């Protein structure tokens, strides 16, 4: 999607503001094509930023921190899912040992 199409998804988002978000590095669209090309993941990021700024009234100075924390949560979830997939392919005795270790650790409830 191009800049105008993405901004048009929101009644209160101008192309100027969207370009500002890109300049701040909050959204990183594809720049290998002419102009700015927003992929589906970029549009989702714009929706998130829009919600942070409008619905949650997060100030411009706090947005980078919030985005950084949300990005870290996403990376942690992705890593945890990869770990769970890897464990699921292990023999039963390995899976049982992992579950037992988690239960005795006291920090993870399964």
Buried (B, 14 or more C-beta within 10 A) or exposed (E): BBBEEBBEEBEEBEBEBBBEBBEEEBBBBEEEEEEBBBEEEBBEBBBBBBEBBEEEEBEEEEBEEBBEEEEEEEEEEEEEEEEEEEEEEEEEEEEEEBEEEEEEEEEEEE
